[in-house]
Amino acid sequence: MARHSRRLPLLVGAVVCGVAVSLSAQAPATRPAPQPPPPRAGVSVPTAAAAQAAPNDGRPSEAELGFPVYPSAVYLRSYDAGRGQKYYIFGTTVPFADMVAYYRNVLKEKGNLVFEVPPTHVFEVGRFREETMAFPPGVTVKDYTFSGSAGYPNPKPGATPERFPTLVQIVAPPAGTTPP
């Protein structure tokens, strides 16, 4: 039960962050041009060429985050989570199921589907230390195309893509601690 009670504030924080970002968004409510989905047969780790093609969007380093970030994910912003931790929000055009499979592969964790509607998958990685952490370090993947939605609006006016089908939230361990 204690494990689930720690997860609720994380999810509430994710929803609050999502609402705050969407309220500041000024992107038009039009549908983006369709993009071919990646193959579903297996999710592979992106190539070095894909990593080089990723935009230099001011994203924090993986060393700072303590977790890998999908190379084509777009860094949107960060929020203070308290006790020296931050939430980092990334948008991606990769479908929810493929992003979950990617994190299962790179984190070597199964994670948990905590909500079916909208689909939200959480990977809590590492040990939660109540005396030094506000939230367990981990990765949350959320589907923004549920119920026919066009996706999460890009908060950067005129930026491509206009909407993100999937958001990834990373809760980094507190500064100065060993990543999970």
C-alpha positions in Angstrom: 0.0 0.0 0.0 2.8 2.4 0.8 4.3 1.9 -2.7 0.9 3.0 -4.3 0.6 6.0 -1.9 3.9 7.3 -3.1 2.9 6.9 -6.8 -0.3 9.0 -6.4 1.6 12.3 -5.7 3.9 11.5 -8.7 0.9 11.1 -10.9 -0.9 14.1 -9.6 2.3 16.1 -10.2 2.4 14.8 -13.8 -1.2 15.9 -14.4 -0.5 19.4 -12.8 2.6 19.8 -15.0 0.6 18.7 -18.1 -2.1 21.2 -17.4 0.4 24.0 -16.7 2.2 23.4 -20.0 -1.0 23.1 -22.0 -2.4 26.3 -20.5 0.8 28.1 -21.7 0.6 26.5 -25.1 -0.3 28.7 -28.1 -0.1 26.1 -30.8 -3.1 25.9 -33.1 -5.5 23.0 -32.6 -4.9 21.5 -36.1 -3.9 17.9 -36.7 -0.3 17.3 -37.6 0.6 15.6 -40.9 0.5 11.9 -40.5 3.8 10.2 -39.8 4.5 6.5 -40.4 4.8 4.7 -37.1 8.0 2.8 -36.3 7.8 -1.0 -36.8 6.1 -2.8 -34.0 7.9 -6.1 -34.4 10.6 -5.0 -32.0 11.8 -1.8 -30.5 15.5 -1.3 -31.0 17.7 1.3 -29.4 18.1 4.2 -31.8 21.2 4.4 -33.9 24.0 6.9 -33.5 22.7 8.7 -36.6 19.3 9.2 -35.0 21.0 10.6 -31.9 23.0 13.1 -34.0 19.7 14.1 -35.8 18.1 15.0 -32.5 17.6 18.7 -32.1 19.8 20.6 -29.7 16.8 21.7 -27.6 18.6 22.5 -24.3 17.8 19.1 -22.9 19.5 18.1 -19.7 22.2 15.4 -20.1 21.5 11.8 -19.3 24.0 12.0 -16.5 22.0 14.9 -15.0 18.8 13.0 -15.4 20.1 9.6 -14.3 17.9 8.0 -17.1 18.2 7.7 -20.9 16.1 9.9 -23.1 14.8 8.7 -26.4 17.0 10.6 -28.9 14.3 12.2 -31.0 12.3 13.3 -27.9 11.9 17.1 -27.6 12.7 18.6 -24.3 9.7 20.8 -23.2 10.5 22.0 -19.7 11.3 21.1 -16.1 9.5 21.7 -12.8 10.8 21.7 -9.2 9.5 18.6 -7.5 11.0 19.5 -4.1 13.9 18.2 -2.0 16.4 18.8 -4.8 14.4 16.9 -7.4 12.9 18.0 -10.7 10.4 16.7 -13.2 11.7 16.8 -16.8 9.0 16.7 -19.6 9.7 15.5 -23.1 7.4 15.2 -26.1 7.8 12.5 -28.7 6.1 11.4 -31.9 6.7 7.8 -31.1 3.5 5.9 -30.2 2.8 5.1 -26.5 3.3 1.3 -26.8 6.6 1.7 -28.6 7.9 4.2 -26.0 6.9 1.8 -23.2 8.7 -1.0 -25.0 11.8 1.2 -25.4 11.9 2.0 -21.7 11.3 -1.6 -20.8 14.3 -2.5 -22.9 16.7 0.2 -21.8 15.8 0.2 -18.1 15.4 -3.6 -17.9 12.2 -3.0 -15.9 8.7 -4.1 -16.6 7.1 -1.0 -15.0 3.4 -0.7 -14.3 0.4 0.4 -16.3 -1.1 2.7 -13.6 -4.0 4.0 -15.7 -5.8 2.4 -18.7 -7.5 5.7 -19.7 -5.5 7.7 -20.6 -2.8 5.0 -20.8 0.0 5.9 -18.3 2.9 3.6 -17.6 5.3 4.2 -14.7 8.8 2.8 -14.3 10.0 3.4 -10.7 13.7 2.7 -10.8 16.0 2.9 -7.8 15.3 3.0 -4.1 13.0 5.7 -2.7 14.5 7.5 0.3 11.8 9.4 2.1 14.2 11.4 4.1 15.9 12.9 1.0 13.4 12.5 -1.9 10.0 14.0 -2.7 9.3 11.3 -5.3 10.8 8.0 -6.4 13.2 8.4 -9.3 11.6 7.1 -12.5 10.1 7.5 -15.9 6.4 8.0 -16.7 5.1 7.5 -20.2 1.6 8.9 -21.1 -0.5 8.6 -24.2 -2.1 11.8 -25.4 -4.0 10.3 -28.3 -6.6 8.5 -26.3 -10.3 9.1 -27.1 -9.4 10.6 -30.5 -7.2 13.4 -29.2 -4.7 14.9 -31.7 -2.0 14.8 -29.1 -0.4 17.2 -26.6 0.1 20.7 -28.1 3.7 21.8 -28.6 4.2 24.7 -26.2 6.7 26.3 -28.6 4.7 28.4 -31.1 5.4 27.5 -34.7 7.6 24.5 -33.7 7.4 21.1 -35.4 5.6 18.8 -34.6 2.5 20.8 -33.6 1.4 18.0 -31.3 3.0 15.1 -29.4 1.2 11.7 -29.3 3.3 10.7 -26.2 4.9 12.6 -23.3 7.7 11.2 -21.2 8.2 12.6 -17.6 11.5 11.8 -15.9 11.9 12.4 -12.1 15.6 12.6 -11.5 17.2 11.6 -8.2 18.2 14.6 -6.0 21.3 16.4 -7.0 24.4 14.9 -5.6 23.0 11.3 -5.2 23.9 8.3 -7.2 21.5 7.7 -10.1 19.5 4.4 -10.0 
